[in-house]
Amino acid sequence: MGARIERWDLRLDGPLSEAAVQRKIEMLGYEVAARIYPAGRATNAASDTRDAITAVVRGVVKLTLDDQPELLTAGDIAYVPAGMSRRLEVVGPATALCIEAFRGRGDGPRAPTGQ
């Protein structure tokens, strides 16, 4: 099963905020952490043995999942199954605020996959 991207729905989810996104993800049983990525920042590709979420609260990021890029903007939530390679890159001149979250048992992050 591949990744799934969900868009924030103001009618269902209420106003977009860091607290609201964090609350929504925690209700699904994920452990969350807020991360600030400066403009131009790119992470190395890596996979994890746990299910993961990358949610964008502010900014624009390109999230590459198993070599398939997705452009995410504020309110987008990417659900990433365990074992899928992830690479995040901030697009544009603004800093990005993201929520990173993990659920399930496993050994944690795996070594970067060479990007």
C-alpha positions as protocol buffer text, in pm:
chain_id: "A"
residue {
  index: 1
  type: MET
  ca { x: 0 y: 0 z: 0 }
}
residue {
  index: 2
  type: GLY
  ca { x: 138 y: 342 z: -97 }
}
residue {
  index: 3
  type: ALA
  ca { x: 136 y: 678 z: 72 }
}
residue {
  index: 4
  type: ARG
  ca { x: -180 y: 885 z: 100 }
}
residue {
  index: 5
  type: ILE
  ca { x: -205 y: 1265 z: 97 }
}
residue {
  index: 6
  type: GLU
  ca { x: -491 y: 1432 z: 284 }
}
residue {
  index: 7
  type: ARG
  ca { x: -580 y: 1801 z: 251 }
}
residue {
  index: 8
  type: TRP
  ca { x: -692 y: 2004 z: 552 }
}
residue {
  index: 9
  type: ASP
  ca { x: -1069 y: 2055 z: 543 }
}
residue {
  index: 10
  type: LEU
  ca { x: -1169 y: 2375 z: 721 }
}
residue {
  index: 11
  type: ARG
  ca { x: -1530 y: 2255 z: 756 }
}
residue {
  index: 12
  type: LEU
  ca { x: -1431 y: 1927 z: 924 }
}
residue {
  index: 13
  type: ASP
  ca { x: -1099 y: 2013 z: 1090 }
}
residue {
  index: 14
  type: GLY
  ca { x: -1154 y: 2377 z: 1189 }
}
residue {
  index: 15
  type: PRO
  ca { x: -895 y: 2654 z: 1152 }
}
residue {
  index: 16
  type: LEU
  ca { x: -547 y: 2537 z: 1056 }
}
residue {
  index: 17
  type: SER
  ca { x: -290 y: 2573 z: 1336 }
}
residue {
  index: 18
  type: GLU
  ca { x: 6 y: 2380 z: 1470 }
}
residue {
  index: 19
  type: ALA
  ca { x: -200 y: 2273 z: 1773 }
}
residue {
  index: 20
  type: ALA
  ca { x: -493 y: 2155 z: 1558 }
}
residue {
  index: 21
  type: VAL
  ca { x: -271 y: 1948 z: 1327 }
}
residue {
  index: 22
  type: GLN
  ca { x: -85 y: 1798 z: 1622 }
}
residue {
  index: 23
  type: ARG
  ca { x: -413 y: 1710 z: 1797 }
}
residue {
  index: 24
  type: LYS
  ca { x: -553 y: 1543 z: 1482 }
}
residue {
  index: 25
  type: ILE
  ca { x: -242 y: 1329 z: 1438 }
}
residue {
  index: 26
  type: GLU
  ca { x: -217 y: 1236 z: 1809 }
}
residue {
  index: 27
  type: MET
  ca { x: -580 y: 1116 z: 1799 }
}
residue {
  index: 28
  type: LEU
  ca { x: -466 y: 858 z: 1542 }
}
residue {
  index: 29
  type: GLY
  ca { x: -212 y: 715 z: 1790 }
}
residue {
  index: 30
  type: TYR
  ca { x: 103 y: 880 z: 1652 }
}
residue {
  index: 31
  type: GLU
  ca { x: 386 y: 1032 z: 1857 }
}
residue {
  index: 32
  type: VAL
  ca { x: 446 y: 1382 z: 1718 }
}
residue {
  index: 33
  type: ALA
  ca { x: 723 y: 1641 z: 1705 }
}
residue {
  index: 34
  type: ALA
  ca { x: 723 y: 1984 z: 1543 }
}
residue {
  index: 35
  type: ARG
  ca { x: 1018 y: 2054 z: 1313 }
}
residue {
  index: 36
  type: ILE
  ca { x: 1128 y: 2383 z: 1159 }
}
residue {
  index: 37
  type: TYR
  ca { x: 1310 y: 2356 z: 827 }
}
residue {
  index: 38
  type: PRO
  ca { x: 1482 y: 2667 z: 688 }
}
residue {
  index: 39
  type: ALA
  ca { x: 1437 y: 2771 z: 326 }
}
residue {
  index: 40
  type: GLY
  ca { x: 1640 y: 2552 z: 91 }
}
residue {
  index: 41
  type: ARG
  ca { x: 1685 y: 2271 z: 345 }
}
residue {
  index: 42
  type: ALA
  ca { x: 1680 y: 1916 z: 212 }
}
residue {
  index: 43
  type: THR
  ca { x: 1701 y: 1595 z: 411 }
}
residue {
  index: 44
  type: ASN
  ca { x: 1868 y: 1275 z: 302 }
}
residue {
  index: 45
  type: ALA
  ca { x: 1635 y: 1001 z: 182 }
}
residue {
  index: 46
  type: ALA
  ca { x: 1564 y: 751 z: 460 }
}
residue {
  index: 47
  type: SER
  ca { x: 1301 y: 498 z: 554 }
}
residue {
  index: 48
  type: ASP
  ca { x: 1161 y: 394 z: 890 }
}
residue {
  index: 49
  type: THR
  ca { x: 1034 y: 66 z: 1028 }
}
residue {
  index: 50
  type: ARG
  ca { x: 727 y: 248 z: 1164 }
}
residue {
  index: 51
  type: ASP
  ca { x: 434 y: 417 z: 991 }
}
residue {
  index: 52
  type: ALA
  ca { x: 504 y: 789 z: 957 }
}
residue {
  index: 53
  type: ILE
  ca { x: 327 y: 1118 z: 892 }
}
residue {
  index: 54
  type: THR
  ca { x: 468 y: 1441 z: 754 }
}
residue {
  index: 55
  type: ALA
  ca { x: 226 y: 1732 z: 788 }
}
residue {
  index: 56
  type: VAL
  ca { x: 289 y: 2088 z: 672 }
}
residue {
  index: 57
  type: VAL
  ca { x: 164 y: 2368 z: 896 }
}
residue {
  index: 58
  type: ARG
  ca { x: 344 y: 2654 z: 721 }
}
residue {
  index: 59
  type: GLY
  ca { x: 552 y: 2677 z: 402 }
}
residue {
  index: 60
  type: VAL
  ca { x: 589 y: 2457 z: 95 }
}
residue {
  index: 61
  type: VAL
  ca { x: 783 y: 2130 z: 83 }
}
residue {
  index: 62
  type: LYS
  ca { x: 856 y: 1869 z: -179 }
}
residue {
  index: 63
  type: LEU
  ca { x: 819 y: 1528 z: -17 }
}
residue {
  index: 64
  type: THR
  ca { x: 968 y: 1250 z: -226 }
}
residue {
  index: 65
  type: LEU
  ca { x: 831 y: 906 z: -142 }
}
residue {
  index: 66
  type: ASP
  ca { x: 1004 y: 613 z: -311 }
}
residue {
  index: 67
  type: ASP
  ca { x: 1125 y: 848 z: -587 }
}
residue {
  index: 68
  type: GLN
  ca { x: 776 y: 995 z: -643 }
}
residue {
  index: 69
  type: PRO
  ca { x: 769 y: 1370 z: -558 }
}
residue {
  index: 70
  type: GLU
  ca { x: 464 y: 1537 z: -403 }
}
residue {
  index: 71
  type: LEU
  ca { x: 434 y: 1911 z: -343 }
}
residue {
  index: 72
  type: LEU
  ca { x: 281 y: 1978 z: -1 }
}
residue {
  index: 73
  type: THR
  ca { x: 149 y: 2310 z: 126 }
}
residue {
  index: 74
  type: ALA
  ca { x: 0 y: 2427 z: 456 }
}
residue {
  index: 75
  type: GLY
  ca { x: -260 y: 2178 z: 577 }
}
residue {
  index: 76
  type: ASP
  ca { x: -138 y: 1880 z: 375 }
}
residue {
  index: 77
  type: ILE
  ca { x: -80 y: 1556 z: 564 }
}
residue {
  index: 78
  type: ALA
  ca { x: 115 y: 1268 z: 409 }
}
residue {
  index: 79
  type: TYR
  ca { x: 56 y: 922 z: 556 }
}
residue {
  index: 80
  type: VAL
  ca { x: 363 y: 711 z: 481 }
}
residue {
  index: 81
  type: PRO
  ca { x: 370 y: 333 z: 538 }
}
residue {
  index: 82
  type: ALA
  ca { x: 665 y: 171 z: 713 }
}
residue {
  index: 83
  type: GLY
  ca { x: 958 y: 96 z: 485 }
}
residue {
  index: 84
  type: MET
  ca { x: 886 y: 368 z: 228 }
}
residue {
  index: 85
  type: SER
  ca { x: 1177 y: 601 z: 150 }
}
residue {
  index: 86
  type: ARG
  ca { x: 1114 y: 968 z: 241 }
}
residue {
  index: 87
  type: ARG
  ca { x: 1304 y: 1282 z: 149 }
}
residue {
  index: 88
  type: LEU
  ca { x: 1190 y: 1635 z: 236 }
}
residue {
  index: 89
  type: GLU
  ca { x: 1300 y: 1955 z: 63 }
}
residue {
  index: 90
  type: VAL
  ca { x: 1180 y: 2308 z: 144 }
}
residue {
  index: 91
  type: VAL
  ca { x: 1065 y: 2487 z: -172 }
}
residue {
  index: 92
  type: GLY
  ca { x: 1074 y: 2866 z: -201 }
}
residue {
  index: 93
  type: PRO
  ca { x: 1211 y: 3139 z: 24 }
}
residue {
  index: 94
  type: ALA
  ca { x: 1005 y: 3070 z: 339 }
}
residue {
  index: 95
  type: THR
  ca { x: 1084 y: 2852 z: 639 }
}
residue {
  index: 96
  type: ALA
  ca { x: 860 y: 2545 z: 670 }
}
residue {
  index: 97
  type: LEU
  ca { x: 694 y: 2427 z: 990 }
}
residue {
  index: 98
  type: CYS
  ca { x: 616 y: 2056 z: 975 }
}
residue {
  index: 99
  type: ILE
  ca { x: 481 y: 1796 z: 1213 }
}
residue {
  index: 100
  type: GLU
  ca { x: 669 y: 1465 z: 1195 }
}
residue {
  index: 101
  type: ALA
  ca { x: 498 y: 1168 z: 1357 }
}
residue {
  index: 102
  type: PHE
  ca { x: 552 y: 793 z: 1397 }
}
residue {
  index: 103
  type: ARG
  ca { x: 333 y: 502 z: 1505 }
}
residue {
  index: 104
  type: GLY
  ca { x: 395 y: 138 z: 1566 }
}
residue {
  index: 105
  type: ARG
  ca { x: 673 y: -86 z: 1678 }
}
residue {
  index: 106
  type: GLY
  ca { x: 1001 y: -105 z: 1502 }
}
residue {
  index: 107
  type: ASP
  ca { x: 1365 y: -26 z: 1518 }
}
residue {
  index: 108
  type: GLY
  ca { x: 1318 y: 337 z: 1414 }
}
residue {
  index: 109
  type: PRO
  ca { x: 1491 y: 511 z: 1128 }
}
residue {
  index: 110
  type: ARG
  ca { x: 1692 y: 314 z: 875 }
}
residue {
  index: 111
  type: ALA
  ca { x: 2010 y: 436 z: 712 }
}
residue {
  index: 112
  type: PRO
  ca { x: 1974 y: 697 z: 436 }
}
residue {
  index: 113
  type: THR
  ca { x: 1918 y: 551 z: 92 }
}
residue {
  index: 114
  type: GLY
  ca { x: 2189 y: 741 z: -92 }
}
residue {
  index: 115
  type: GLN
  ca { x: 2026 y: 1063 z: -215 }
}
